[in-house]
Amino acid sequence: MSSQTMLWLGFGTIITVMFVLDLGIFNRKSHAISFREALAWTLVWVSLAFAFNVWIYFSMGPTKALEFFTGYLIEESLSVDNLFVFIMIFGYFHITKVHQPKILKWGIIGALLMRAVFILVGIELIERFHWMIYVFGGILIVTGIKMAFGGEEKIEPEKNLLVRLVRRFVPITKRIRGDRFFINKGGILAATPLFLTLLVVESSDVIFAVDSIPAVLAVTRDPFIVYTSNVFAIMGLRSLYYLLANVMEMFAYLKLGVSFILAYVGGKMLLTDVIHVPVHFSLGVIIGTLAVAILISITLAPQKGHKSHTP
């Protein structure tokens, strides 16, 4: 059995065990997740990611470990920005904190499957058609610019293609019925608002993947590194949402930091045949950008809030 196979088996075992513990046992029943619980699970997933990074260091070498850590940071920073979207989606459908965990759980399952497909397709495209790397780089730069100067994002589920198709062919209940996605209504299977919310969350992740997968492919094209860094970031997203949901306004300038990272990574892809940028340099740029964005957000947030109360 090759070392690569052993790594995949080890990764699969770790994720399966943690997935069952997190989503299948401790959080099997719908309940409002407290700040303390969210903090505990966030620390668990972050610690596990760091431990896995150490394993990669000793199994695959320092370069691969740097690639994993860089990819993980990119995914985490993009995930934090995605939390804004989740907050708006839940607000639109009036989903309470009790029902949000179930939607996020199934959203994560869908994201894990979709990311695997996106990664394989992305790597295959770059390997077969080298010019695709310029396409991906251009997408990242355009996305970064739109994120920085595009104003507030708007959630319009009624325009979502999947939502429109479901509404056309499946009856929809007006009210949420427990934590069920479907109910039997007069002998007819009907979907609840929870299912529509899940569709919008899954659709949003497709859009997120279009940004995040090329960003990590700019760091490495190793499928193992790309997928594992994605999975660890996604698995920790659920607890991170509850940890930061009530303090997102404190990170108002984080979006600008993420937009700069996307533009930087996109530029790196466009110049891939001209300039070789070491992984450790990219890691330093990403860490420095996130640190500055968070510091500015924390420093200016109180002043902004104080001014808003001034008559």
C-alpha positions, 0 to 999 in steps of 0.5 A: 500500500502506497504512502499516498493511499495511507494518507487518504485512508488516514484522512478518511478515518479522521473525518468520518469519526469526527463527522459522526461525533460532531453531526451524528451524536453530539448535534444529532437533535435540533437545538440552539447552539450556545456560544460556549458549545460553538467555541469548544467545537471551533477549537476542536476543528482548528486543533485537528487541522493543525494536528493534521498539518503536522502529520503532513509535515512528517509524512510529505515534507515541509513544502506540502505542509506549507501548502496545506496551511496556506490553502486552509487559511484561504478557505477559512478566510473565505468561509468567514465572509460566507457567514454574512450570506448565511445570516441573510439567508436565515433572516430571509426565511425566518429560520430560528436558531433551533433549526439552523444547525440541521440546515448547516449540517446537510449544507456541509454534507452537500459542500463536501461532495460538491467540492470533491467534484469541483477540485477534480474538474479544476485540476483536470482542466488545468492539466489538460488546458494550461490556459485555464489557469489564466481563466481562473486567475481572471475570475479571482481578480474580478471577484475580488474587485466586485467584493471590494467595490460591489456594495452590500450583497443582496439575497433574492431566493425567489430568483434562485433556479432550484427554488423556482423549480421546486415551487413549480413542481412541489407544494410548499408549506407556509409554516415550518413543521418541526425540523422536517424538510418534507411532510405528508399533507393530505396524502401529498408530499410537501416541502417546508421552508427549511428545504427551500433554505437548504437549497439556497445554502447549497446554491450559495456554496456552488458560487463559493466553490467557484472562488475558493477552489481556484484560489487553492489551486493557485497554491498547489495542484495536489488533490490531497492537499486541496481537498483536505484543506477544503474539508477541514475549513468546511467542517469547522464552518458550522461551529464558526458560524455560531461563534461569530454570528453575533459579532460579525459587525466587528469584522466589517473590514475583513471583506476588504482583506479577503478581496485583496487575497483573492486579487493577489492569488488571481494575479499570482495565477496570471503571472505563473509563467513569468514569476515563481512566487514561493509558498511561504511568501504567499502565506505571509501575504495572507496572514498579514492581510488577515491580521491587518483587516481584523486589527482595523475592524476591531479598532474602528468598529467601536468608533463607528458604533459610537458615532451612530448614536450621536444625535 
